[in-house]
Amino acid sequence: MEITLKDIQEAKSSLRNAVYKTSLVHNTTFSEMAKSSVYLKMENLQKTGSFKLRGAFNKISRLPEKDRKNGVIASSAGNHAQGVAMAATSYGIKSTIVMPKHAPLSKIAATKSYGAEVILYGDVYDEAYEKAKEIQKQTGAVFVHPFNDPEVIAGQGTIGLEILEDLPDTDIIVVPVGGGGLISGVAIAAKSIKPSIKIIGVQAKNMPSMAESISQGHIATIEGMPTIADGIAVKTPGELTFNIIRHYVDDIITVDEDEIANAILLLMERAKVIAEGSGAVSVAAILNRLEYIENKKVVALISGGNIDVNMLSRIIDKGLAKSGRRILIDTLIPDKPGTLGILLNRVAETGANVLSVTHNRSTRDIPIGYAKVELELETADEEHAEEIKKLLLLNDYNFLLL
């Protein structure tokens, strides 16, 4: 089914009072790192914290009155769920959302708060989808597909209109890809207005279903592995989106889990932006995979900001450790008064901040007359961590860096 620029423009009119026109913000740090002009399209600041409201609202706003009586049903890892719930509630329509059992707790709670009945089923989106279709047959509710629906795609495409309104000379738009609804809409809108623009899709390396499908020339189901970009963890792309992407999208690349986590951390530190894993893959791609974007105007679509706080904490801890800004040192010292103080003073001389100290003399692996000390240190960078290691070696400490 063909989706046109006119469909997207009509969707924009329908959404005028329902969604925000989110900001397009230039980021100096990422621009310097990528040697290009990088702009962030801030859909993480959209109502419900994600672009998904656009497509869901456009779909539900167009339902005939006779189709509303049995309500709507959807399957989602979280963001589409919230969009459908908010849109349905605004029209007084009952909504039921089937979410994977391991969906982030914050997304489950938010979906319920928007008025939906939430059913947890399956380990990934595709299993939740099958359950939702089963319930739909029983209830007669209208199924609101998260990506393989022309009205949903048209709603997402309004982002492409906004980008080119704010930055008409955009050269490249980098877009997260799961099932493909977002990039399909953005690509149709952008290419219809400016055919020379490049549209680059990004998937998690752990779940590259669309990338593999395009590579193989047919829709492929990929079992994949868990990813922190749960919002784009889709095993099987949609037929409609697959065909649109083949026609409109210039390339689809993948990024790994460390690159995604680092992008989340950099967005927090350098842009003061909270992005979920699926929202950060566009920045991960720009910083690690797109060498040919130098001296271009590049838009990174930050598709959502609904990250679980516990996951965010783990990402921060891992990122600090990987960059050498938080280290754990395990060493033995003589079990005598003053030796712990000497060790701490030597560490303090380097400017490191001691976050915690564990002192133990009782376990079997500790020789009599010694105590085991574990230090958690806050450091400036890898060079600072190396300085601490050299100082300990110089003073004859035997230690392990954990």
ZAZATOR-635889 format. One record per residue: y, x negated, z of N, C-alpha, C in turn; residue in one letter. Coordinates in pm, whole numbers, plus 32768, in hexadecimal, padded with zeros to 4 digits. Atoms other than C-alpha are relative to their C-alpha. Layout:
BEGIN
YXZYXZYXZa
...
REM end
This chain:
BEGIN
7F897FAB8000800080008000807C7FA78000m
7F8B8056800E81487F677F92806B80228068e
7F907FF17FA3825C7F31809180787FBC7FBEi
7F8C8033804983B87F00800280737FE0805Et
7F86801B7FB585097E82807380408082802El
7FC77F7E7FDC857B7FEE80727FBC8038807Dk
80497FD07F8984698047816F80337FB9807Ed
7FD2804D7F8D84E37F328254809080268024i
7F767FD47FE6864F7F9A822E800380898043q
80097F7C7FC085EF810182887FCE7FF28090e
802F80197F788532807C83B680737FCF8058a
7F8D80337FB5866A7FC28421805B8073802Dk
7FAE7F8C7FDD872A810984177FC080508070s
80497FB57F98861D81B584E880067FBB8088s
8006804E7F848623809E85EA80897FE2803Bl
7F7980297FDB879D8088860A801C80118095r
7FE47FE67F7287AA812087687F877FE5805An
807C80137FB3864B80BC87D37FE67F6F8027a
801B808E7FE586467F3E87C380837FB28000v
7F8E805A800687367E1E87F57FFF7FB37F7Cy
7FF68069806487B57D4986DB80067F7D804Ek
800980777FAC87457C05877F804F7F8C7FC4t
7FAB806F8028880F7AC587717FB57F9A7FABs
80318073804A87DF79A8867C80507F888034l
7FBA80687FB38832787087477FDD7F757FCCv
8015808B80298860770D86C97FDA7FAC8079h
802A80577F9387AB760A879E80117F6E7FD9n
7FE0808A8022883574A8879A7F8A7FA28016t
806F805A7FE0870A740188407F9380067F96t
806B7FF380648605748D875180307FD27F77f
7FC9802E808086EC7446862C7FF97F697FF5s
800680938001870072D7868C7F707FD07FF4e
808D80288004858972C386C37FC380157F75m
80397FDE8083853C7366857280527FC97F8Ba
7FA580318066865E72C384B58026806E7F9Dk
7FD87F8C804F86C67419843B80548059805As
7FB67F9F7FAE8795754284B17FA1806E8029s
80647FA17FCE86AD7610858C80458070804Dv
7FCC7F887FBE8703777285F57F8B804E803Dy
80667FB07FBC863F784D86E8802380947FF3l
7FF07F6F8006861679C0869B7FBF803A807Ck
80297FE87F7585FE7A4987FC7FC0808A8015m
80457F817FEA85067B6887E97FBE80078089e
802C7FFD7F7584947B0289448061804F8058n
7F9C7FB47FB685D37BB389B6800980917FCEl
80077F76802E85787CF488FE7FD5805C8073q
80367FA17F9F85337E2F89C97F677FEF8002k
808E80187FE483D17E0F8A597FDB7F6C7FF2t
801B8090800583F37C948A287FBA7FD07F83g
80488026807883667C8E88C78030804F7F88s
7FDD7FBC807D83A47CE8875B7FAF807E7FE7f
805F7F95801E82847DE28769803C808C800Ak
7FC17F7C7FF283677F0287D1803180337F79l
7FC87FD8808183FD7F0286737F9A804F7FADr
80667FBF805182BD7F5785BB7FCA807E8040g
80377F8B7FBA8237804386C4806180757FFBa
7F9D7F947FFF837B810886D78011803B7F75f
7FF17FCC8088839C8122855E7F8C805C7FDCn
80777FAF801B823881A98545800680868049k
80047F877FAF825482A286618073805E7FE0i
7F8C7FAB802083AE831D85FE7FE880547F83s
80197FBC807E831E838C84AF7F87805E8007r
80737FA77FF481F584508536802B80927FF4l
7FE47F6F800581F785C184D17FE180418087p
80127FBC7F7F820886B485F57F6E80248019e
808C7FD77FEE80A0872985B97FA77F8C802Bk
805180747FDC801F85C585E5801E7FCA808Bd
7FD880347F7E80CD859187317FB580408074r
80387FB27F908011869587FF7F897FBC8044k
807480437FC47ED985C0883280217F728030n
7FD580827FCF7FA4848B88897FE37F907F9Fg
801B807780507F87832B88037FA77FA1804Ev
805680637FC17E908215884880107F7D7FB5i
7FF28084803E7EA280A088077FA97F9C804Aa
804380717FBF7DEE7F5C8850805F7F8A7FF9s
7F9D806B7FFB7EB07E2988B67FDF7F9D806Ds
800880647F967EAE7CE289768075800A8060a
7F947FEB7FA07FF27D558A15808680297FC8g
7F797FE3803181307D558945800780807FAFn
80057F82804B80D17E68884F7FEA80738061h
80197F9A7F9B80547F2A897D80828033803Ca
7F817FDA7FC281AC7F258A1D805B80487F9Cq
7FAF7FC0806582587F7F88D87FD6808F7FE6g
80357F798016817680AA889A801D805A8078v
7FE97FB17F878194811D8A048091802C800Ba
7F727FDC7FF5831181108A05802880637F94m
7FDA7FA7806F833481B388AF7FC7808C8016a
803E7F7E7FEB823D82C989018044804D8070a
7FBF7FBF7F8E82DD83148A51808A80347FD9t
7F7B7FD580288434832989AF7FFC807F7FADs
80107F85804D83AD843E88CE7FAE806A804Ay
804D7FA07FB282ED84EB89E47F70800D7FD3g
80897FFF8035819D848D894B7FA57FB1805Ei
806280457FAC806A842E8A177FCC7F847FB6k
8034807B803D7FF582C989D97F8D7FC78052s
807180457FC47EAB821B8A1E7FF47F777FBEt
8008808980367E8B80A289F77F817FBD8032i
8077804E7FDC7D467FDC89F080267F6C7FF6v
7FDC808D7FFA7D837E738A5A7F867FAC8024m
806E80587FD57C927D4B8A7880007FEE8098p
800D800B7F6F7C0E7D1C8BD880517F8D803Ak
7FBA80777FCD7CB87BCA8BF480907FF97FD1h
7F727FFD80247E0E7C368B7980547FD68079a
7FAC80297F8E7F277BA08C50802380778058p
7FE67F937FA17F5B7C6F8D8A808D80377FF1l
7F757FD3801080D27C7C8D49800B80647F8Ds
7FFB7FA7807380957D248BF87FBC8086801Fk
80447F847FD87FA17E208C8B805C80558057i
7FA67FB87FA580947E7D8D9F8077803A7FB5a
7F8C7FD0804B81B77E998CAD7FDB80777FA9a
802C7F91805680F17F7A8BC17FF280808051t
800B7F8A7FA9809E80668CDE808980338028k
7F7A7FD77FD3820980678D4C804B804D7F95s
7FBF7FB7806D827280E78BF57FBF80897FE8y
80377F798004819482188C297F7A800F7FBDg
80807FF68045804C81C48B7A7F8A80028060a
808180107FBD7EE981F58BF17FBF7F837FC7e
8038807F802D7E48809B8BE07F6A7FFC801Cv
809080137FF47CD680618BA17FE17F6F7FDFi
8023808D80177C517EFD8BC37F737FF77FC7l
8083800880407B347EA98AD77FF97F867FA5y
8018807180597AA57D768A2A80467F81802Cg
7FC880847FDF7AFD7C058A3780747FD97FA5d
7F958020805F7BE07BF68903803380807FC1v
7FC07F8C803E7CBF7CDC883A7F9E80527FACy
80567FB8805E7BB37D3287387FA0805F8047d
805A7FA97FB47AC97DC38841804D8077803Ae
7FAC7F927FD17BE67E8F88D6801F80617F8Ea
7FE57FAE80757C337F0C87767F8D80617FE3y
80757FAA801B7AD17F9087417FF6806F8067e
80047F9A7F967ADF80458890806D80687FE9k
7F927FA380197C3080DF88387FDF80607F8Fa
80277FAA80717BA8816086EC7F978066802Bk
80667FA37FCB7A8281FA87A580428072804Ee
7FB97F9A7FB17B6C82AF88968052805A7FA5i
7FAE7FB2805D7C49831E87777FAE806E7FBDq
80577F9C803E7B2583D086D17FE280738060k
801F7F997F9C7ADF8489881680788059801Fq
7F887FB87FD27C4684F18862805780367F8Ft
7FA87FD6806D7CE98518870C808C7FC58007g
7F7D80417FF57E0C843A8776801D7FB07F82a
7FD7805280727ED28381866C7FF27F6D8026v
8010808E7FE47E708214865A80777FB37FCAf
7F8D805280287F99812786537FCF7F707FF8v
8038808680147F167FE585BD806B7F97801Ah
7F9A80667FDF7FC47EA7863680337FB27F88p
7FD0804E80727FDD7E0A84DC7FDB80397F78f
802E7FD580857F197EB083C28030808E7FE0n
7FC57F7C801480077FD6839380887FED7FBCd
7F838017804981277FF28298807D801F8050p
7F897FDE7FB282188099838B80177F9D8070e
7FF5806A7F9C81CF7F98849880387F817FC0v
7FD08077804782027E7E839D8094800E7FDCi
7F737FEA8023834A7F18832980597FEF807Aa
7FB280127F8683C47F25849080117F6E8024g
7FF680907FE283737DB584C6805B7FBA7F9Cq
7FAF803F806984217D63837E80958004801Ag
7F717FFB7FE085717DC5841480327F7D803At
7FDA80847FCE856F7C6D84B780307FA87F8Ei
7FD6804D807485837BD0835F808B80267FD0g
7F7A7FD3802686B27CA5830D80697FC4805Cl
7FA080337F9E87607C37844C80187F6A7FEFe
7FF280928010871B7AC58411805E7FE07F8Ci
7FAE801F807587B87ACA82B8808C803D8009l
7F787FD07FE388DE7B9D832F804F7F95804Be
7FBC80617FAA892F7A92843280057F747FC2d
80068086803C88CB795D83687FD1800D7F6Fl
80287FE6808A88CC79AE81F27FC47F877FB7p
80328077804488857845818F7F877FC38046d
807E802E7FC48744782C82597FA47FC87F93t
805E803D8060864F774281A67F6F80248020d
808C7FED7FD78510777C82717FFD805A807Ci
801B7FB17F878494788383687F717FE1802Ai
808380237FC98370781A84477FD68070805Fv
80277F827FC082AA794384CA7F747FF7803Cv
80887FF87FC78184796C85BC7FAB80647FB3p
805C7FA9804A80507A0A851A7F85801C8055v
807E7FD47FC67F3A7AD185BD7FB880537F98g
80367FA880677ED27C0084F2805480007F82g
7FAC801280767FF97BC4840A806B80687FEAg
7F9C7F99801380DA7CF3843C808E7FCC8003g
7F7980367FF1820B7C2F84AB80287FAE7F85l
7FDB8056807182067B2983998003804F7F7Ei
7FFE7FAD807981B77C338293808780447FF0s
7F807FBA800682ED7CFB82E780747FA07FE9g
7F948062800D83CF7BCB830D80007FC57F73v
8009803D808483517B3381C78030805F7F92a
7FD47FA0806583857C7180FB8098800D8003i
7F6F7FF07FF484E67C9E818280497F847FCEa
7FB7807B8020854F7B3281607FF27FD97F6Ca
80168027808C84B27AED800C804280637FA0k
7FBF7F9E8057853F7C327F7D80967FE57FF6s
7F71801E7FFF869F7BC77FE0801C7F757FC7i
7FEB808B8029867B7A517FA37F7A7FC47FD4k
8084802C802F854D79F77EC97FE27F6C8019p
801780907FEE857F787F7EFF7FDB7FD9808Es
801A80217F74854E789480787F6B7FE48014i
808B80217FE1840F77FA81067FD680488081k
80377FBE7F8A833878C081FB7F827FB68028i
8070804F7FCD824A77EF82CF7FC380498078i
80477FC27F918144788F83AF7FC07F98805Ag
803E805C7F9F80B877EE84EA7F97804A8052v
806B7FCA7FAC7F6E783385967FD37F988066q
8040805A7FA17EBF77A286C47F847FC37FBFa
8075804380387DBE76A086597F7E803B8036k
80777FC77FC37CCA774987467FDA80887FC5n
801E7F7D803B7CE1789586888047800D7F79m
7FB7800780807D447850851B7FCE80637F98p
80427FA080597CC37991847D804B80157F7Ds
7FB67FEA807D7DDC79CA838380047F817FACm
7FFF807F80497DF4785A83267F7B7FEB7FB6a
8083800F803D7C7E785282E37FEA80677F91e
800F7F9880667C8A799A8224804A7FDB7F80s
7FB3802A80757D9B791B813E7FBD7F8B7FBBi
8043807580387CE377D2810F7F8280277FB2s
807E7FD7803F7B9C788480B7801480667F90q
7FE57F9F80697C4379887FD97FCE808C801Dg
802D7F7A7FD77BB67AB28099800D800C8097h
7FF17FEB7F6F7BD27B4E81F37F867FCA8048i
806B803F7FB57B057A8182E6800D80228094a
80037FEB7F6F7A9D7ACA844B7FE17F7B8043t
800D80817FBC7AC77999852D7FEB80198095i
801A7FED7F717A2A7990868780677FB38053e
7F97804C7FBD7B18787D86F67FE37FE08091g
800880237F737B5B780F88598079803A8048m
7F8D7FCC7FB67C4378858971807D7FAE7FE4p
7F81804480187DB278318940806C8038805Bt
7F907FCF7FAF7EEE78468A11805C80577FADi
7FB47FA680577F8478F488E37FB080817FEEa
80587F8B80037EC77A31893D8034806F7FA7d
7FC67F9680527FB87B10887E7FDD7FF57F6Dg
8027800F808D7F407A8187307F6C7FDC7FF5i
8090801D80027DCE7A5D878B7FB580757FC0a
80407F94804D7D427B41867A7F907FC47FADv
8073803780487BE57B0585EE800280217F6Bk
80057FD1808A7C0D7BD084AE808880347FD4t
7F7F7FCE802E7D567BFA83F17FF380887FBCp
80017F8080457DB97D4483517FFD7FED7F69g
8007800680937D767D8C81E2808C80087FC3e
7F797FEF80347EDB7E0181A680527F818015l
7FB180787FE37F777CD482527FCC7F877FB3t
803A806F804C7E867BE281A980377FFC7F72f
7FCF7FFA808A7EF47C57805180967FE27FF7n
7F70801D7FFF80677C4B80AB80177F6A8013i
7FEE808F7FE280487AEB81397FDB7FAA7F87i
8024804B80787F957A6E8002806F80017F98r
7F987FF0806680B67AEC7F3180857FC3802Bh
7F7880207FD481E77A9C8009800D7F808054y
7FF4806E7F9E8196798481047FDD7F7B7FBEv
80108081804281B47818809B7F937FA9803Dd
806580557FC080CE7776819A7FE18037808Ad
80267FE37F75800F77B182DD7FC47F82803Bi
802F807A7FBD7FDA768F83CC7FD18025808Ci
80327FE87F787F35766C852080357F968060t
7FD6805B7F957F9F75CE86697F9B80088072v
806680027F977EC37565878B803C802A8087d
7FD87FC97F7E7ED075CF88F880677FA88046e
7F9F80597FC17F8974998974808A800D7FBEd
7F817FF08047809274C78868804580838025e
7FC77F7F7FD680C1763388C880387FF6808Di
7FD3800E7F7580D775E08A3C807F7FAD8008a
7F8980547FFE81D374CC89F88079804B7FC9n
7F927FB1803782A575BA8925803580648067a
7FD57FA47F9682AC76B78A4280577FB58065i
7FB780507F9F832075A58B2F80877FD37FC8l
7F82802B803E842775218A3C806280747FF1l
7FA97F8A800B84AE768089FF8041801F8086l
7FC77FE87F7B84DD76A98B7680697F988023m
7FA7806B7FD5857E75568BAD80797FED7FA5e
7F978023805F864A75268A70804C80777FC8r
7FBD7F8A8037869C768B8A088015806D8068a
7FF87F9C7F94868377488B557FC580847FD2k
80437F8C803B859478368AA47F73800A8037v
80897FE77FD5845778D08B327FB5803E7F8Ai
80517FCF8070835578FA8A1C7F6F80018028a
809180017FEF81EA795F8A297FC37FA37F98e
8041805D805B80E9788D8971801280257F6Eg
7FF27FD5808B80F4795D883380907FF67FD1s
7F73800B802582707955883B802D7F727FEAg
7FD7808D8007827D77DA88577FC07FB47F8Da
8046804C8068819677808736805D7FD87F8Dv
7FA28024806C82B97782864080487F7E801Fs
7FC0807D7FD7836B767187057F9B7F8D7FFFv
806980678003822275B3872E7FEB7FCE7F72a
80138028808B81FC75B385B480747FAB7FCDa
7F898049802E8360753F857280017F728038i
7FFA80847FC0833F741C86667F897FA77FE0l
8079804F801181DF73AE86067FC080037F75n
804B7FEF807C8177742584AC805580057F81r
7FAF7FE78078829C746183C2805B7F8A7FE0l
7FB28078801E830B730B834B806580197F90e
7FAC7FEC807683A9739A820F807C80568019y
7F8E7FA77FE584B5746982C080827FB38019i
7F8980507FE385AB734982E68078802F7FADe
7F827FD7803E871473AA829A7FFD808E7FC8n
80077F73802686BB751B827A803380578074k
7FE17F9D7F98872F765183357F818050801Bk
80847FCB7FDE85F776C483EA800B80618075v
80027F9C7F9585C377FC84BB7F748004803Cv
807D7FF07FB684B277FB85C4800280898042a
80047F7A7FC78451795E861B7FB67FFB8085l
803B7FFD7F7B8416797287937FD680918018i
802B7F75800F83437AAC87807FF2804C8083s
80117FB97F8183137AF888F280117FA58078g
7FEB804D7F8583577A8C8A577FAE80338075g
804E7FC27F94824E7B4B8B1C7F8F7FA5802Cn
8065805F7FD1819B7A258BB87FE380198093i
80297FEF7F7580D77A498CFA80347F8B8054d
7FC280677FAC817F798C8E167F9A7F97802Av
806780617FDA803678EA8E817FE37FA17F8Cn
8015805580757FFE786B8D1F80767FA27FEDm
7F898052800E816377EE8D137FFD7F8B8062l
800980697F9B812D772C8E557F9D7F937FD7s
80658062802C7FF376868DC880357FAC7F8Cr
7FC88049807280A8762A8C8880667F9A802Ei
7F9C805C7FCB81C6758F8D4B7FBC7F888042i
8045806D7FBB80D974C48E267FBD7FA17F9Dd
804480538063800E744B8CFC80647FB17FADk
7F9A80438051814573FA8C3480417F8E804Ag
7FC3806B7FAF81DF73308D4D7FA07F8A800El
8063806B7FF2809B726F8D7C7FF17FB37F7Da
8015804180818071722A8C0980757FA77FD9k
7F8A804E802381D471AA8BE5801E7F928065s
7FEC806A7F9D81AE70C18D10806780228069g
7F977FDA7FA182A171888DE57FC680338084r
80437FE27F8181A271E68EEE7F7A7FB77FFEr
807B804E7FFC808B70F98F537FBE800B8089i
804F80067F847F7670ED90587FC47F75800Bl
803480877FE87F1C6F9C90EC7FA280048077i
806780047F987DDF6F6691B87FE87F6C8023d
800F808C7FD97DCF6E1F92827FCA7FF4808Dt
802E801E7F777D3F6D7D93BB80647FA28042l
7FA980597FB27E146CE194CB7FBB7FE18085i
8038801D7F7C7DB56C3396138026806D8064p
7FE77F957F9F7D946D30972B80467FC5807Bd
7FB0803E7F967EA76C9197FB808A80418004k
7F797FC67FF77FF66D0D987D80607FBC7FA2p
7F9880358056810E6CE197817FDA7FEC7F6Fg
8028801E808A803B6CAD9645802380747FA1t
7FD97F8F8053807C6E0D95C380967FFC7FE3l
7F6E8009801181F16DDE95FB80267F947F9Cg
7FE4806C805F81EB6C95953B7FE880317F71i
80207FCC808581406D419412806D80617FD0l
7F9B7F9C8026823B6E60941380877FBE7FE3l
7F828047801883626D72942A7FFF7FB97F78n
80088045808182E76CAC92FF800C80647F8Cr
7FF27F98806782C26DEB9233809180307FF9v
7F757FD07FFC841D6E5A92A5805E7F9E7FBBa
7FAC8065804184AE6D119225800B80177F68e
7FFE7FE8809284586D7F90C28052807C7FDCt
7FB57F85801B851B6EC590E77FA9807A7FECg
805A7F8C800D83E76FA690DC8010805A8079a
7FF87F9E7F9483ED70E391A97F728025802Bn
80857FDF7FCC82BC711D928A7FF980978018v
80107F6E7FF2824A728892667F9B8022806Dl
80637FE67F978118727393487FB47F808020s
804F80727FD18049717B94117F8380358044v
807E7FE07FBC7ED9719F946F7FC77F7E8038t
803080797FBA7E5770A295707F7B80238041h
80857FDC7FD07CE270A095BB7FB07F81801Dn
805380747FDE7BFB6FA7966E7F708028801Cr
807E7FCC7FCB7AC8708496A77F8F800E7F9Bs
806C7FE6805F7A0570AA95627FA97F847FEBt
80648069800C78D26FDA950A802C7F8D7FA7r
7FDC8068806079726F1C93EC806F7FA48030d
7F9380547FCC7A7F6E8394CA7FC47F978060i
803580687FA67A216D319567803F8008808Bp
7FCB80047F777A496D0C96DE80777F9F8004i
7F8880527FF67BA26C84972D8066801D7F93g
7FA27FDB806B7C476D2895FE801A80978003y
7FDF7F7280117CEC6E7395AF801E80197F6Ca
7FE67FD9808C7CFC6F2894658082804F7FFBk
7F7F7FBC800F7E576F9493F4800E80347F70v
7FE37FC680847EA3708192D58093802A7FFFe
7F737FE1800C800E70939267801A80517F82l
7FCF7FB6807380A3719A918480947FDC7FF0e
7F7A8036801481DE710690ED804680437F8Bl
7FAC7FCE806C82F97191901D80497F887FC4e
7FC780758043836870908F1C8058802C7F8At
7FA17FDE806B846B707F8E067FBC800E7F79a
804480008082838370328CE27F8B7F9F8008d
80748059800282576F608C7680277F708024e
7FD280877FE083226E1F8C9280107FEE8097e
7FF280047F6E83736E718DFD7F777FF98043h
808780017FC982036EB88E437FC17F747FF2a
80358087801581A76D658DAD803E7F9D8063e
7FBC80577FA082A76CBD8E8F7FBD800A8089e
80437FED7F7F81FD6D538FC27F787FBC7FFFi
8084803F800A80A56CE08F4B800B7F67800Ck
7FEE80927FFB81256B7B8F1880227FD1808Dk
7FDB80257F7781C06B7590737F878002805Dl
80787FF67FAC807A6BE691157FA07F8D7FE3l
8056807280237FB36AE0905680387F7E8037l
7FBE807A7FCF80AF69D490B67FEB7FEE8096l
801380077F6E807B6A2D92257F6E80158029n
809180047FE67EFC6A26920A7FC68084802Dd
803F7F7F7FE67EBB6B9B92247F9A801D7F92y
80647FCC805E7D796C119182801280987FFBn
7FE07F7080067DC06D6D91007FC8803C7F80f
80237FB080757D5B6E7D900C8075805C7FE0l
7F9B7FA2802B7E536F458F417FB7807E7FD6l
804D7F8780177DD070AA8F488047805B7F9Al
REM end
